[in-house]
Amino acid sequence: MQSFVITLIHGTFAPGAGWSNEEDSALRKALLAGFPDQVRCRSFNWSGKNTHEARLLAAAEFAAHQKAVSLSDAGIPNFVISHSHGGNVALYALMAHDYAPAGIITMGTPFITCGPRNLKSSGSFFRFASFVYSLAIVLFIGLLLLFPLEPLVKRYFAADWRIALGWLVIGYVCCAVAGCAFSVYRNFPKLMGWAAGQQERIITRLKLPEHPVPMLCIHVAGDEAGWWLKATQDLAELPYRAWKKRMAWGIFLLALAYGLWGHKDALQGGLPFNELCSLLAYAAMKAGLVVLSVAVFWQVLMVVHPRIVRSHSGAFGGEGFRDNWFARIGMSLVPEGRELSVTQHAAPPSGLLKKGKIELRHSSMYNDDAVAAEIVAWIRKRLGEVES
């Protein structure tokens, strides 16, 4: 059987990790024992920072590193063994067309997924909100000019001219804001085109390539890092899942019922038809404003909330407001789109307590004998396929 090279990539927060750099680590010993005089192990170290930018930069450096390895060891199969986010580094490096290893093995990698959000839904809301806001401001300014401004000027201009000037400034600002809102409404198609371009750029930057390189993905039952990422992902997606049309209608009906309840005495006593219609229209307008206010708050929450939940170093990659607004960023057990073509292995669960100490299962996969045996068996099978 021919000789080959294995490159080991550490995960997040672990630059210079012992399992990948030290020659006497448990995994290196298992590889040398399984392939005596055949395998050469090398390590690739990167910053280990938990940001998308750090992983993309590391991927570019790793692709250059692997190109240099392939030039020095022409014709020799090259495998990659990675842990945690090191697996994403290895897959991002596949975007370099001159880099194609014989196989990639990942241990506990939370593979990054990135898909588009429904721009039409958010865009329609913004278009409707800008139209309603423009209409409301125009009506407000009309009432301001027709009714309160003239008596205010007559009454206070001689005593205090600042009050009249203040109302004029308020009217001017409202006109300016209404003009901006109307401009958004009028240029809505251009705005949606810009949003679609931003969305495509974010997805192109963060989505893992669907490269057909053979892969072995190893998971550990009860992986605490995977559980934490799943929990933060579900929490960050909560506002997007909760805000639906039926929720808006529910808020509208509750606000309408509450508004009519405040006039229950008048309704019980009977009202003329025109007064009843005015009361219903007034209550419906207040309910609509409540829905609009809640919708604006919810849209702001959907932008800010994922940033609060996922920006710190203990969770995702520190993506910003714009990234979360345009794209749905998450994690999966295997690379997206390759669920059927990737070999998976679930390592047996282990107890939380081992020798009186709490065992971090995510950070001990590379020291597990069963995991090492699975890696050796898969590499041996893959080498046979390469030779044939």
URNORSUL-V217128 format. One record per residue. PSI is psi as a letter, one per 40 degrees, with the letter a starting at -180 (999 if undefined). OMEGA is omega in degrees with one decimal (none if undefined). BURIAL is + if it has 16 or more other ideal C-beta (glycine too) atoms within 10 Angstrom, else -. Layout:
# URNORSUL-V217128
PSI_OMEGA_BURIAL ; PSI_OMEGA_BURIAL
This chain:
# URNORSUL-V217128
h_-173.7_- ; i_177.4_- ; i_-179.0_- ; i_-176.4_+ ; i_174.9_+ ; h_175.5_+ ; h_-177.7_+ ; h_-178.6_+ ; h_179.1_+ ; i_-177.6_+ ; a_-177.4_+ ; i_178.1_+ ; f_-175.5_- ; f_175.9_+ ; h_-178.0_- ; f_-177.5_- ; i_-177.1_+ ; d_-176.0_- ; d_-176.9_+ ; e_-174.5_+ ; d_-175.8_+ ; h_-176.3_- ; d_-178.5_- ; e_177.2_- ; i_-175.6_+ ; d_-177.7_+ ; d_178.7_+ ; d_178.0_+ ; d_179.9_- ; d_179.3_+ ; d_179.6_+ ; d_177.7_+ ; d_-179.3_- ; d_-179.2_+ ; g_-178.7_+ ; h_177.9_- ; e_179.6_- ; d_-169.9_- ; i_170.8_+ ; h_-177.2_+ ; h_175.2_+ ; i_179.7_- ; i_174.5_+ ; h_-178.3_+ ; h_176.0_+ ; a_-172.5_+ ; d_-178.2_- ; e_179.7_+ ; i_-176.9_+ ; g_174.9_+ ; i_177.2_+ ; d_-178.7_+ ; d_-179.7_- ; d_-179.4_+ ; d_178.2_+ ; d_176.8_+ ; d_178.3_+ ; d_179.0_+ ; d_178.1_+ ; d_178.4_- ; d_-179.4_+ ; d_177.3_+ ; d_177.3_+ ; d_178.0_- ; d_-179.0_+ ; d_176.3_+ ; d_177.6_- ; d_178.3_- ; d_-178.9_+ ; d_177.3_+ ; d_-179.4_- ; d_-179.7_- ; g_-177.4_- ; h_177.1_- ; e_-179.9_- ; h_179.3_- ; i_-178.7_+ ; h_177.7_+ ; i_177.9_+ ; h_173.7_+ ; h_-174.9_+ ; i_179.0_+ ; h_175.0_+ ; b_-177.1_+ ; e_172.2_+ ; d_175.9_+ ; d_176.0_+ ; d_176.0_+ ; d_-179.0_+ ; d_-178.4_+ ; d_175.7_+ ; d_-180.0_+ ; d_179.7_+ ; e_177.8_+ ; e_172.3_- ; h_-170.6_+ ; d_-177.7_- ; e_179.1_- ; h_179.2_+ ; g_-179.7_- ; i_178.1_+ ; d_179.3_+ ; i_177.7_+ ; h_178.1_+ ; h_180.0_+ ; i_177.4_+ ; h_177.1_+ ; f_-178.9_+ ; h_172.1_+ ; g_-173.7_+ ; h_-176.2_+ ; h_173.6_+ ; i_-178.8_+ ; h_179.9_+ ; i_-176.9_- ; i_169.2_- ; i_-179.1_+ ; g_-179.7_- ; d_-177.9_+ ; d_-178.8_- ; d_179.6_- ; d_-179.1_+ ; d_178.4_+ ; d_177.7_- ; d_-179.1_+ ; d_179.6_+ ; d_179.0_+ ; d_-178.9_- ; d_-179.5_+ ; d_177.8_+ ; d_-179.7_+ ; d_-179.1_- ; d_177.8_+ ; d_-179.8_+ ; d_-179.1_- ; d_-179.3_+ ; d_178.3_+ ; d_177.4_- ; d_-179.9_- ; d_-179.6_- ; d_177.4_+ ; d_177.4_- ; d_179.8_- ; d_-178.6_+ ; d_-175.5_- ; d_-171.1_- ; c_-168.0_- ; d_-169.7_- ; d_-176.2_+ ; d_177.9_- ; d_178.6_- ; d_-179.8_- ; d_-178.6_+ ; d_-173.9_- ; d_-170.3_- ; e_-173.2_- ; d_-179.4_- ; d_-175.6_- ; d_-176.4_- ; g_-177.4_- ; e_-177.1_- ; d_179.1_- ; d_178.1_- ; d_178.9_+ ; d_178.0_- ; d_178.0_- ; d_177.0_+ ; d_178.5_- ; d_178.4_- ; d_178.2_- ; d_178.9_+ ; d_179.6_- ; d_178.7_- ; d_177.2_+ ; d_-179.8_- ; d_179.7_- ; d_178.0_- ; d_176.7_+ ; d_177.8_- ; d_179.6_- ; d_178.1_+ ; d_177.5_+ ; d_176.2_- ; d_-179.6_+ ; d_-177.0_+ ; d_-177.6_- ; f_-176.6_- ; d_178.5_+ ; d_177.7_- ; d_178.9_- ; d_178.7_+ ; d_175.5_+ ; d_176.6_- ; d_-179.5_- ; d_178.6_+ ; d_176.8_- ; d_177.2_- ; d_180.0_+ ; d_-179.3_+ ; d_179.8_- ; d_-180.0_- ; d_-178.4_+ ; d_178.3_+ ; d_-177.8_- ; d_-170.4_- ; d_-175.7_+ ; h_179.4_+ ; i_179.3_+ ; i_177.8_- ; g_-178.6_- ; h_-176.1_+ ; e_180.0_- ; h_178.6_+ ; h_-176.2_+ ; i_169.5_+ ; h_-179.8_+ ; h_-178.5_+ ; h_178.0_+ ; i_174.6_+ ; h_178.0_+ ; h_-179.5_- ; f_179.0_- ; h_-174.7_+ ; d_177.5_+ ; d_177.0_+ ; d_178.1_+ ; d_-178.6_- ; d_178.7_- ; d_178.4_+ ; d_-179.8_- ; d_179.8_- ; d_177.8_+ ; d_179.3_+ ; d_-179.5_- ; d_-179.4_- ; d_-179.2_+ ; e_-175.1_+ ; d_179.5_- ; d_-179.5_+ ; d_-178.4_+ ; d_-174.4_- ; d_-173.9_- ; h_178.3_+ ; i_179.6_- ; d_-179.4_- ; d_175.9_- ; d_178.3_- ; d_178.1_+ ; d_177.7_- ; d_177.3_- ; d_179.6_+ ; d_-178.3_+ ; d_177.8_- ; d_179.1_- ; d_178.4_+ ; d_178.9_+ ; d_178.8_- ; d_179.2_- ; d_178.9_+ ; d_178.9_+ ; d_178.0_- ; e_179.0_- ; f_-175.2_- ; d_179.7_- ; d_179.2_- ; d_-179.9_- ; d_179.4_- ; d_179.6_- ; e_-179.3_- ; h_-179.6_- ; i_171.7_- ; i_-174.1_- ; d_-177.7_- ; d_177.4_- ; d_177.5_- ; d_177.8_- ; d_178.5_- ; d_179.3_- ; d_178.5_+ ; d_179.3_- ; d_179.2_- ; d_179.2_- ; d_179.1_+ ; d_178.3_- ; d_177.6_- ; d_178.6_- ; d_177.3_+ ; d_177.2_+ ; d_176.9_- ; d_178.5_+ ; d_179.8_+ ; d_179.0_+ ; d_178.7_- ; d_179.6_+ ; d_177.5_+ ; d_178.2_- ; d_-177.5_- ; d_177.2_+ ; d_176.6_+ ; d_179.7_- ; d_-179.1_+ ; d_178.2_+ ; d_-172.7_+ ; d_-171.4_- ; d_177.4_+ ; d_179.0_+ ; d_179.2_+ ; d_-174.2_- ; d_-165.2_+ ; e_-172.9_+ ; d_-175.4_+ ; i_-171.0_- ; e_-178.0_- ; e_-176.0_- ; b_-169.7_+ ; a_-171.0_+ ; e_177.7_+ ; f_178.5_+ ; i_-174.2_+ ; a_-179.1_- ; d_-175.1_- ; d_-179.5_- ; d_-178.1_+ ; d_180.0_+ ; d_-173.9_+ ; d_-173.1_+ ; i_175.8_+ ; h_-174.3_+ ; h_-178.3_+ ; a_-177.4_+ ; i_176.6_+ ; i_-178.6_+ ; d_177.8_+ ; i_179.7_+ ; h_-177.6_+ ; h_-179.6_+ ; e_-178.5_- ; f_-176.0_+ ; d_-175.7_- ; e_-174.5_- ; e_-178.2_- ; h_174.9_+ ; h_-179.1_+ ; i_176.5_- ; h_177.6_+ ; h_179.0_- ; i_-177.8_+ ; i_179.3_- ; i_177.0_- ; i_-176.7_- ; i_176.8_- ; d_-179.2_- ; h_178.3_- ; h_-177.4_- ; f_175.8_- ; e_-178.9_- ; i_176.5_- ; h_-176.9_- ; h_174.6_- ; h_-171.8_- ; d_179.0_+ ; d_-175.3_+ ; e_176.6_+ ; e_-178.7_+ ; d_-176.5_+ ; e_175.9_+ ; e_-176.6_- ; h_-178.0_+ ; d_-179.4_- ; d_177.7_- ; d_179.2_+ ; d_179.7_+ ; d_178.5_- ; d_179.2_+ ; d_-179.8_+ ; d_-178.6_+ ; d_-178.6_- ; d_178.5_+ ; d_179.1_+ ; d_178.5_- ; d_-178.2_- ; d_176.4_+ ; d_177.1_+ ; d_177.7_- ; d_179.0_- ; d_-178.7_- ; d_-177.7_- ; 999_none_-
